[in-house]
Structures are given as C-alpha cells and as structure tokens.
Amino acid sequence: MKVDTDDLRTNETDNRGRIYLGTEYANKRVTVAVVEVESDRPDEDELAAAYREASESAAELAEDWNETSDEAWNGLDE
C-alpha cells in the first residue's frame, strides 16, 4: 500500500494516548510520525497569570465590600 507523504492527518488520542487509524490499515505494518502535539490544558504560565488576576480581583472586591460595609454600619449609627 503506497501512502502519499502529503497525506497528513490530525487525530485525537484517547485518554491513554491511543489513536484509531481505521480499517484500511488492518493487518498492515504502519509507521507513524508525530509532527506536533497540542495540549488541551493551559500551561503553567497561563495558570499563574489567571491565578494572579483572580487574586487581584478578589482583593479589589474585598476592599470595595469593606468600604460598603463601613458605610452601612455608619448609617445605622446615625
């Protein structure tokens, strides 16, 4: 069986890293080359940036809440 070298396919692996090639390759010797691997999870830098952003947002929200809470308590004292 001749395979055109320009015939590149993109397949997704299962949770164990396996790929189903198809029945046309049954009982044949197949050589596979991995050209590129993409992760479906964010990398560590993206996670760190998201964590920092969430932390900053939480700090701002806590500060706003503290001011609002103080105003509410002060309004009760009047």
SEFIZA-3560 file (N, C-alpha, C; in Angstrom, 3 decimals):
REM SEFIZA-3560
<numar><xx>0.848</xx><yy>-1.172</yy><zz>0.000</zz><atom>N</atom></numar>
<numar><xx>0.000</xx><yy>0.000</yy><zz>0.000</zz><atom>CA</atom></numar>
<numar><xx>0.892</xx><yy>1.233</yy><zz>0.000</zz><atom>C</atom></numar>
<numar><xx>0.748</xx><yy>2.109</yy><zz>-0.973</zz><atom>N</atom></numar>
<numar><xx>1.508</xx><yy>3.349</yy><zz>-1.048</zz><atom>CA</atom></numar>
<numar><xx>0.714</xx><yy>4.455</yy><zz>-0.375</zz><atom>C</atom></numar>
<numar><xx>1.417</xx><yy>5.258</yy><zz>0.402</zz><atom>N</atom></numar>
<numar><xx>0.794</xx><yy>6.394</yy><zz>1.074</zz><atom>CA</atom></numar>
<numar><xx>1.492</xx><yy>7.654</yy><zz>0.604</zz><atom>C</atom></numar>
<numar><xx>0.694</xx><yy>8.638</yy><zz>0.203</zz><atom>N</atom></numar>
<numar><xx>1.244</xx><yy>9.919</yy><zz>-0.230</zz><atom>CA</atom></numar>
<numar><xx>1.798</xx><yy>10.647</yy><zz>0.987</zz><atom>C</atom></numar>
<numar><xx>3.036</xx><yy>11.126</yy><zz>0.895</zz><atom>N</atom></numar>
<numar><xx>3.658</xx><yy>11.805</yy><zz>2.041</zz><atom>CA</atom></numar>
<numar><xx>2.980</xx><yy>13.124</yy><zz>2.378</zz><atom>C</atom></numar>
<numar><xx>2.190</xx><yy>13.678</yy><zz>1.463</zz><atom>N</atom></numar>
<numar><xx>1.453</xx><yy>14.910</yy><zz>1.737</zz><atom>CA</atom></numar>
<numar><xx>0.129</xx><yy>14.638</yy><zz>2.449</zz><atom>C</atom></numar>
<numar><xx>-0.199</xx><yy>13.366</yy><zz>2.604</zz><atom>N</atom></numar>
<numar><xx>-1.462</xx><yy>12.995</yy><zz>3.241</zz><atom>CA</atom></numar>
<numar><xx>-1.290</xx><yy>12.967</yy><zz>4.757</zz><atom>C</atom></numar>
<numar><xx>-1.296</xx><yy>14.148</yy><zz>5.364</zz><atom>N</atom></numar>
<numar><xx>-1.182</xx><yy>14.241</yy><zz>6.816</zz><atom>CA</atom></numar>
<numar><xx>-2.569</xx><yy>14.249</yy><zz>7.428</zz><atom>C</atom></numar>
<numar><xx>-2.703</xx><yy>13.561</yy><zz>8.517</zz><atom>N</atom></numar>
<numar><xx>-3.984</xx><yy>13.511</yy><zz>9.213</zz><atom>CA</atom></numar>
<numar><xx>-3.808</xx><yy>14.013</yy><zz>10.636</zz><atom>C</atom></numar>
<numar><xx>-4.838</xx><yy>14.637</yy><zz>11.135</zz><atom>N</atom></numar>
<numar><xx>-4.832</xx><yy>15.068</yy><zz>12.528</zz><atom>CA</atom></numar>
<numar><xx>-5.857</xx><yy>14.218</yy><zz>13.260</zz><atom>C</atom></numar>
<numar><xx>-5.410</xx><yy>13.501</yy><zz>14.242</zz><atom>N</atom></numar>
<numar><xx>-6.285</xx><yy>12.661</yy><zz>15.050</zz><atom>CA</atom></numar>
<numar><xx>-6.110</xx><yy>13.017</yy><zz>16.511</zz><atom>C</atom></numar>
<numar><xx>-7.121</xx><yy>12.718</yy><zz>17.296</zz><atom>N</atom></numar>
<numar><xx>-7.017</xx><yy>12.937</yy><zz>18.736</zz><atom>CA</atom></numar>
<numar><xx>-6.871</xx><yy>11.585</yy><zz>19.426</zz><atom>C</atom></numar>
<numar><xx>-6.063</xx><yy>11.578</yy><zz>20.458</zz><atom>N</atom></numar>
<numar><xx>-5.846</xx><yy>10.344</yy><zz>21.195</zz><atom>CA</atom></numar>
<numar><xx>-6.945</xx><yy>10.150</yy><zz>22.227</zz><atom>C</atom></numar>
<numar><xx>-7.085</xx><yy>8.922</yy><zz>22.674</zz><atom>N</atom></numar>
<numar><xx>-7.996</xx><yy>8.664</yy><zz>23.785</zz><atom>CA</atom></numar>
<numar><xx>-7.265</xx><yy>8.996</yy><zz>25.078</zz><atom>C</atom></numar>
<numar><xx>-7.879</xx><yy>8.708</yy><zz>26.206</zz><atom>N</atom></numar>
<numar><xx>-7.266</xx><yy>9.088</yy><zz>27.489</zz><atom>CA</atom></numar>
<numar><xx>-6.006</xx><yy>8.291</yy><zz>27.810</zz><atom>C</atom></numar>
<numar><xx>-5.654</xx><yy>7.327</yy><zz>26.974</zz><atom>N</atom></numar>
<numar><xx>-4.430</xx><yy>6.552</yy><zz>27.179</zz><atom>CA</atom></numar>
<numar><xx>-3.403</xx><yy>6.821</yy><zz>26.088</zz><atom>C</atom></numar>
<numar><xx>-3.661</xx><yy>7.827</yy><zz>25.232</zz><atom>N</atom></numar>
<numar><xx>-2.701</xx><yy>8.190</yy><zz>24.195</zz><atom>CA</atom></numar>
<numar><xx>-2.782</xx><yy>7.347</yy><zz>22.939</zz><atom>C</atom></numar>
<numar><xx>-3.878</xx><yy>6.624</yy><zz>22.742</zz><atom>N</atom></numar>
<numar><xx>-4.012</xx><yy>5.762</yy><zz>21.566</zz><atom>CA</atom></numar>
<numar><xx>-4.824</xx><yy>6.463</yy><zz>20.486</zz><atom>C</atom></numar>
<numar><xx>-4.514</xx><yy>6.137</yy><zz>19.228</zz><atom>N</atom></numar>
<numar><xx>-5.221</xx><yy>6.691</yy><zz>18.077</zz><atom>CA</atom></numar>
<numar><xx>-5.759</xx><yy>5.533</yy><zz>17.243</zz><atom>C</atom></numar>
<numar><xx>-6.999</xx><yy>5.681</yy><zz>16.788</zz><atom>N</atom></numar>
<numar><xx>-7.589</xx><yy>4.704</yy><zz>15.879</zz><atom>CA</atom></numar>
<numar><xx>-7.254</xx><yy>5.135</yy><zz>14.455</zz><atom>C</atom></numar>
<numar><xx>-6.545</xx><yy>4.298</yy><zz>13.713</zz><atom>N</atom></numar>
<numar><xx>-6.119</xx><yy>4.646</yy><zz>12.360</zz><atom>CA</atom></numar>
<numar><xx>-7.179</xx><yy>4.350</yy><zz>11.307</zz><atom>C</atom></numar>
<numar><xx>-7.982</xx><yy>3.357</yy><zz>11.513</zz><atom>N</atom></numar>
<numar><xx>-9.009</xx><yy>2.997</yy><zz>10.544</zz><atom>CA</atom></numar>
<numar><xx>-8.782</xx><yy>1.610</yy><zz>9.989</zz><atom>C</atom></numar>
<numar><xx>-9.841</xx><yy>1.053</yy><zz>9.429</zz><atom>N</atom></numar>
<numar><xx>-9.783</xx><yy>-0.331</yy><zz>8.947</zz><atom>CA</atom></numar>
<numar><xx>-8.902</xx><yy>-0.492</yy><zz>7.716</zz><atom>C</atom></numar>
<numar><xx>-8.642</xx><yy>0.599</yy><zz>6.976</zz><atom>N</atom></numar>
<numar><xx>-7.788</xx><yy>0.469</yy><zz>5.786</zz><atom>CA</atom></numar>
<numar><xx>-6.356</xx><yy>0.080</yy><zz>6.146</zz><atom>C</atom></numar>
<numar><xx>-5.995</xx><yy>0.190</yy><zz>7.416</zz><atom>N</atom></numar>
<numar><xx>-4.654</xx><yy>-0.180</yy><zz>7.866</zz><atom>CA</atom></numar>
<numar><xx>-4.629</xx><yy>-1.519</yy><zz>8.606</zz><atom>C</atom></numar>
<numar><xx>-5.737</xx><yy>-2.219</yy><zz>8.610</zz><atom>N</atom></numar>
<numar><xx>-5.802</xx><yy>-3.507</yy><zz>9.306</zz><atom>CA</atom></numar>
<numar><xx>-4.808</xx><yy>-4.489</yy><zz>8.677</zz><atom>C</atom></numar>
<numar><xx>-4.097</xx><yy>-5.203</yy><zz>9.530</zz><atom>N</atom></numar>
<numar><xx>-3.127</xx><yy>-6.213</yy><zz>9.112</zz><atom>CA</atom></numar>
<numar><xx>-2.013</xx><yy>-5.653</yy><zz>8.227</zz><atom>C</atom></numar>
<numar><xx>-1.662</xx><yy>-4.404</yy><zz>8.424</zz><atom>N</atom></numar>
<numar><xx>-0.585</xx><yy>-3.778</yy><zz>7.672</zz><atom>CA</atom></numar>
<numar><xx>0.467</xx><yy>-3.265</yy><zz>8.664</zz><atom>C</atom></numar>
<numar><xx>1.700</xx><yy>-3.163</yy><zz>8.207</zz><atom>N</atom></numar>
<numar><xx>2.743</xx><yy>-2.537</yy><zz>9.020</zz><atom>CA</atom></numar>
<numar><xx>2.638</xx><yy>-1.033</yy><zz>8.785</zz><atom>C</atom></numar>
<numar><xx>2.520</xx><yy>-0.268</yy><zz>9.856</zz><atom>N</atom></numar>
<numar><xx>2.306</xx><yy>1.182</yy><zz>9.759</zz><atom>CA</atom></numar>
<numar><xx>3.414</xx><yy>1.893</yy><zz>10.517</zz><atom>C</atom></numar>
<numar><xx>4.022</xx><yy>2.889</yy><zz>9.868</zz><atom>N</atom></numar>
<numar><xx>4.999</xx><yy>3.748</yy><zz>10.524</zz><atom>CA</atom></numar>
<numar><xx>4.327</xx><yy>5.096</yy><zz>10.758</zz><atom>C</atom></numar>
<numar><xx>4.370</xx><yy>5.553</yy><zz>12.000</zz><atom>N</atom></numar>
<numar><xx>3.695</xx><yy>6.792</yy><zz>12.367</zz><atom>CA</atom></numar>
<numar><xx>4.724</xx><yy>7.786</yy><zz>12.877</zz><atom>C</atom></numar>
<numar><xx>4.623</xx><yy>9.038</yy><zz>12.428</zz><atom>N</atom></numar>
<numar><xx>5.490</xx><yy>10.109</yy><zz>12.912</zz><atom>CA</atom></numar>
<numar><xx>4.621</xx><yy>11.155</yy><zz>13.606</zz><atom>C</atom></numar>
<numar><xx>5.034</xx><yy>11.557</yy><zz>14.780</zz><atom>N</atom></numar>
<numar><xx>4.333</xx><yy>12.619</yy><zz>15.494</zz><atom>CA</atom></numar>
<numar><xx>4.979</xx><yy>13.929</yy><zz>15.070</zz><atom>C</atom></numar>
<numar><xx>4.202</xx><yy>14.794</yy><zz>14.444</zz><atom>N</atom></numar>
<numar><xx>4.723</xx><yy>16.050</yy><zz>13.924</zz><atom>CA</atom></numar>
<numar><xx>4.539</xx><yy>17.173</yy><zz>14.928</zz><atom>C</atom></numar>
<numar><xx>3.430</xx><yy>17.154</yy><zz>15.627</zz><atom>N</atom></numar>
<numar><xx>3.134</xx><yy>18.218</yy><zz>16.579</zz><atom>CA</atom></numar>
<numar><xx>2.199</xx><yy>17.668</yy><zz>17.646</zz><atom>C</atom></numar>
<numar><xx>2.341</xx><yy>18.179</yy><zz>18.860</zz><atom>N</atom></numar>
<numar><xx>1.467</xx><yy>17.779</yy><zz>19.959</zz><atom>CA</atom></numar>
<numar><xx>0.887</xx><yy>19.046</yy><zz>20.576</zz><atom>C</atom></numar>
<numar><xx>-0.425</xx><yy>19.089</yy><zz>20.699</zz><atom>N</atom></numar>
<numar><xx>-1.093</xx><yy>20.212</yy><zz>21.327</zz><atom>CA</atom></numar>
<numar><xx>-1.735</xx><yy>19.726</yy><zz>22.610</zz><atom>C</atom></numar>
<numar><xx>-1.613</xx><yy>20.515</yy><zz>23.642</zz><atom>N</atom></numar>
<numar><xx>-2.218</xx><yy>20.167</yy><zz>24.916</zz><atom>CA</atom></numar>
<numar><xx>-3.587</xx><yy>20.822</yy><zz>25.018</zz><atom>C</atom></numar>
<numar><xx>-4.532</xx><yy>20.127</yy><zz>25.605</zz><atom>N</atom></numar>
<numar><xx>-5.847</xx><yy>20.718</yy><zz>25.814</zz><atom>CA</atom></numar>
<numar><xx>-5.940</xx><yy>21.410</yy><zz>27.170</zz><atom>C</atom></numar>
<numar><xx>-4.831</xx><yy>21.467</yy><zz>27.872</zz><atom>N</atom></numar>
<numar><xx>-4.773</xx><yy>22.157</yy><zz>29.166</zz><atom>CA</atom></numar>
<numar><xx>-3.877</xx><yy>23.378</yy><zz>29.058</zz><atom>C</atom></numar>
<numar><xx>-4.174</xx><yy>24.421</yy><zz>29.835</zz><atom>N</atom></numar>
<numar><xx>-3.301</xx><yy>25.600</yy><zz>29.802</zz><atom>CA</atom></numar>
<numar><xx>-1.938</xx><yy>25.273</yy><zz>30.414</zz><atom>C</atom></numar>
<numar><xx>-0.903</xx><yy>25.967</yy><zz>29.965</zz><atom>N</atom></numar>
<numar><xx>0.420</xx><yy>25.730</yy><zz>30.521</zz><atom>CA</atom></numar>
<numar><xx>0.568</xx><yy>26.453</yy><zz>31.870</zz><atom>C</atom></numar>
<numar><xx>1.681</xx><yy>26.249</yy><zz>32.527</zz><atom>N</atom></numar>
<numar><xx>1.884</xx><yy>26.798</yy><zz>33.869</zz><atom>CA</atom></numar>
<numar><xx>1.868</xx><yy>28.317</yy><zz>33.893</zz><atom>C</atom></numar>
<numar><xx>2.415</xx><yy>28.963</yy><zz>32.854</zz><atom>N</atom></numar>
<numar><xx>2.419</xx><yy>30.426</yy><zz>32.802</zz><atom>CA</atom></numar>
<numar><xx>0.993</xx><yy>30.974</yy><zz>32.707</zz><atom>C</atom></numar>
<numar><xx>0.160</xx><yy>30.321</yy><zz>31.891</zz><atom>N</atom></numar>
<numar><xx>-1.230</xx><yy>30.757</yy><zz>31.770</zz><atom>CA</atom></numar>
<numar><xx>-1.969</xx><yy>30.582</yy><zz>33.089</zz><atom>C</atom></numar>
<numar><xx>-1.723</xx><yy>29.461</yy><zz>33.764</zz><atom>N</atom></numar>
<numar><xx>-2.370</xx><yy>29.230</yy><zz>35.054</zz><atom>CA</atom></numar>
<numar><xx>-1.925</xx><yy>30.248</yy><zz>36.091</zz><atom>C</atom></numar>
<numar><xx>-0.629</xx><yy>30.574</yy><zz>36.118</zz><atom>N</atom></numar>
<numar><xx>-0.110</xx><yy>31.553</yy><zz>37.068</zz><atom>CA</atom></numar>
<numar><xx>-0.710</xx><yy>32.929</yy><zz>36.805</zz><atom>C</atom></numar>
<numar><xx>-0.821</xx><yy>33.320</yy><zz>35.539</zz><atom>N</atom></numar>
<numar><xx>-1.403</xx><yy>34.618</yy><zz>35.188</zz><atom>CA</atom></numar>
<numar><xx>-2.878</xx><yy>34.675</yy><zz>35.594</zz><atom>C</atom></numar>
<numar><xx>-3.612</xx><yy>33.603</yy><zz>35.360</zz><atom>N</atom></numar>
<numar><xx>-5.024</xx><yy>33.558</yy><zz>35.739</zz><atom>CA</atom></numar>
<numar><xx>-5.179</xx><yy>33.620</yy><zz>37.258</zz><atom>C</atom></numar>
<numar><xx>-4.297</xx><yy>32.955</yy><zz>37.982</zz><atom>N</atom></numar>
<numar><xx>-4.343</xx><yy>32.979</yy><zz>39.440</zz><atom>CA</atom></numar>
<numar><xx>-4.069</xx><yy>34.384</yy><zz>39.973</zz><atom>C</atom></numar>
<numar><xx>-3.044</xx><yy>35.047</yy><zz>39.404</zz><atom>N</atom></numar>
<numar><xx>-2.734</xx><yy>36.419</yy><zz>39.823</zz><atom>CA</atom></numar>
<numar><xx>-3.911</xx><yy>37.351</yy><zz>39.561</zz><atom>C</atom></numar>
<numar><xx>-4.521</xx><yy>37.232</yy><zz>38.391</zz><atom>N</atom></numar>
<numar><xx>-5.657</xx><yy>38.080</yy><zz>38.035</zz><atom>CA</atom></numar>
<numar><xx>-6.830</xx><yy>37.835</yy><zz>38.992</zz><atom>C</atom></numar>
<numar><xx>-7.109</xx><yy>36.588</yy><zz>39.294</zz><atom>N</atom></numar>
<numar><xx>-8.199</xx><yy>36.268</yy><zz>40.215</zz><atom>CA</atom></numar>
<numar><xx>-7.899</xx><yy>36.786</yy><zz>41.611</zz><atom>C</atom></numar>
<numar><xx>-6.646</xx><yy>36.676</yy><zz>42.024</zz><atom>N</atom></numar>
<numar><xx>-6.250</xx><yy>37.153</yy><zz>43.346</zz><atom>CA</atom></numar>
<numar><xx>-6.405</xx><yy>38.667</yy><zz>43.445</zz><atom>C</atom></numar>
<numar><xx>-5.980</xx><yy>39.385</yy><zz>42.394</zz><atom>N</atom></numar>
<numar><xx>-6.117</xx><yy>40.841</yy><zz>42.382</zz><atom>CA</atom></numar>
<numar><xx>-7.589</xx><yy>41.250</yy><zz>42.398</zz><atom>C</atom></numar>
<numar><xx>-8.413</xx><yy>40.555</yy><zz>41.624</zz><atom>N</atom></numar>
<numar><xx>-9.849</xx><yy>40.846</yy><zz>41.592</zz><atom>CA</atom></numar>
<numar><xx>-10.478</xx><yy>40.602</yy><zz>42.951</zz><atom>C</atom></numar>
<numar><xx>-10.075</xx><yy>39.537</yy><zz>43.611</zz><atom>N</atom></numar>
<numar><xx>-10.615</xx><yy>39.220</yy><zz>44.936</zz><atom>CA</atom></numar>
<numar><xx>-10.216</xx><yy>40.288</yy><zz>45.945</zz><atom>C</atom></numar>
<numar><xx>-8.980</xx><yy>40.781</yy><zz>45.864</zz><atom>N</atom></numar>
<numar><xx>-8.514</xx><yy>41.821</yy><zz>46.785</zz><atom>CA</atom></numar>
<numar><xx>-9.305</xx><yy>43.111</yy><zz>46.564</zz><atom>C</atom></numar>
<numar><xx>-9.537</xx><yy>43.472</yy><zz>45.299</zz><atom>N</atom></numar>
<numar><xx>-10.320</xx><yy>44.668</yy><zz>44.991</zz><atom>CA</atom></numar>
<numar><xx>-11.757</xx><yy>44.520</yy><zz>45.489</zz><atom>C</atom></numar>
<numar><xx>-12.332</xx><yy>43.361</yy><zz>45.284</zz><atom>N</atom></numar>
<numar><xx>-13.702</xx><yy>43.110</yy><zz>45.739</zz><atom>CA</atom></numar>
<numar><xx>-13.794</xx><yy>43.192</yy><zz>47.258</zz><atom>C</atom></numar>
<numar><xx>-12.818</xx><yy>42.628</yy><zz>47.957</zz><atom>N</atom></numar>
<numar><xx>-12.810</xx><yy>42.681</yy><zz>49.425</zz><atom>CA</atom></numar>
<numar><xx>-12.692</xx><yy>44.116</yy><zz>49.910</zz><atom>C</atom></numar>
<numar><xx>-11.869</xx><yy>44.913</yy><zz>49.245</zz><atom>N</atom></numar>
<numar><xx>-11.700</xx><yy>46.318</yy><zz>49.619</zz><atom>CA</atom></numar>
<numar><xx>-13.002</xx><yy>47.092</yy><zz>49.396</zz><atom>C</atom></numar>
<numar><xx>-13.640</xx><yy>46.875</yy><zz>48.225</zz><atom>N</atom></numar>
<numar><xx>-14.920</xx><yy>47.536</yy><zz>47.943</zz><atom>CA</atom></numar>
<numar><xx>-15.978</xx><yy>47.132</yy><zz>48.962</zz><atom>C</atom></numar>
<numar><xx>-16.024</xx><yy>45.850</yy><zz>49.308</zz><atom>N</atom></numar>
<numar><xx>-17.000</xx><yy>45.357</yy><zz>50.270</zz><atom>CA</atom></numar>
<numar><xx>-16.756</xx><yy>45.972</yy><zz>51.649</zz><atom>C</atom></numar>
<numar><xx>-15.505</xx><yy>46.100</yy><zz>52.033</zz><atom>N</atom></numar>
<numar><xx>-15.165</xx><yy>46.678</yy><zz>53.329</zz><atom>CA</atom></numar>
<numar><xx>-15.654</xx><yy>48.120</yy><zz>53.416</zz><atom>C</atom></numar>
<numar><xx>-15.453</xx><yy>48.910</yy><zz>52.340</zz><atom>N</atom></numar>
<numar><xx>-15.920</xx><yy>50.291</yy><zz>52.317</zz><atom>CA</atom></numar>
<numar><xx>-17.445</xx><yy>50.352</yy><zz>52.385</zz><atom>C</atom></numar>
<numar><xx>-18.109</xx><yy>49.496</yy><zz>51.614</zz><atom>N</atom></numar>
<numar><xx>-19.569</xx><yy>49.468</yy><zz>51.609</zz><atom>CA</atom></numar>
<numar><xx>-20.101</xx><yy>49.044</yy><zz>52.970</zz><atom>C</atom></numar>
<numar><xx>-19.451</xx><yy>48.072</yy><zz>53.567</zz><atom>N</atom></numar>
<numar><xx>-19.864</xx><yy>47.601</yy><zz>54.886</zz><atom>CA</atom></numar>
<numar><xx>-19.712</xx><yy>48.703</yy><zz>55.931</zz><atom>C</atom></numar>
<numar><xx>-18.581</xx><yy>49.419</yy><zz>55.894</zz><atom>N</atom></numar>
<numar><xx>-18.367</xx><yy>50.531</yy><zz>56.828</zz><atom>CA</atom></numar>
<numar><xx>-19.446</xx><yy>51.603</yy><zz>56.660</zz><atom>C</atom></numar>
<numar><xx>-19.759</xx><yy>51.930</yy><zz>55.412</zz><atom>N</atom></numar>
<numar><xx>-20.816</xx><yy>52.927</yy><zz>55.157</zz><atom>CA</atom></numar>
<numar><xx>-22.155</xx><yy>52.457</yy><zz>55.716</zz><atom>C</atom></numar>
<numar><xx>-22.472</xx><yy>51.202</yy><zz>55.537</zz><atom>N</atom></numar>
<numar><xx>-23.737</xx><yy>50.664</yy><zz>56.035</zz><atom>CA</atom></numar>
<numar><xx>-23.799</xx><yy>50.723</yy><zz>57.559</zz><atom>C</atom></numar>
<numar><xx>-22.726</xx><yy>50.308</yy><zz>58.226</zz><atom>N</atom></numar>
<numar><xx>-22.703</xx><yy>50.349</yy><zz>59.694</zz><atom>CA</atom></numar>
<numar><xx>-22.766</xx><yy>51.787</yy><zz>60.210</zz><atom>C</atom></numar>
<numar><xx>-22.050</xx><yy>52.681</yy><zz>59.555</zz><atom>N</atom></numar>
<numar><xx>-22.086</xx><yy>54.099</yy><zz>59.954</zz><atom>CA</atom></numar>
<numar><xx>-23.483</xx><yy>54.674</yy><zz>59.761</zz><atom>C</atom></numar>
<numar><xx>-24.177</xx><yy>54.256</yy><zz>58.734</zz><atom>N</atom></numar>
<numar><xx>-25.548</xx><yy>54.723</yy><zz>58.502</zz><atom>CA</atom></numar>
<numar><xx>-26.495</xx><yy>54.234</yy><zz>59.570</zz><atom>C</atom></numar>
<numar><xx>-26.236</xx><yy>53.077</yy><zz>60.159</zz><atom>N</atom></numar>
<numar><xx>-27.076</xx><yy>52.562</yy><zz>61.233</zz><atom>CA</atom></numar>
<numar><xx>-26.879</xx><yy>53.339</yy><zz>62.530</zz><atom>C</atom></numar>
<numar><xx>-25.676</xx><yy>53.854</yy><zz>62.722</zz><atom>N</atom></numar>
<numar><xx>-25.366</xx><yy>54.582</yy><zz>63.962</zz><atom>CA</atom></numar>
<numar><xx>-26.020</xx><yy>55.951</yy><zz>63.999</zz><atom>C</atom></numar>
<numar><xx>-26.396</xx><yy>56.493</yy><zz>62.846</zz><atom>N</atom></numar>
<numar><xx>-26.950</xx><yy>57.865</yy><zz>62.812</zz><atom>CA</atom></numar>
<numar><xx>-28.366</xx><yy>57.939</yy><zz>63.233</zz><atom>C</atom></numar>
//
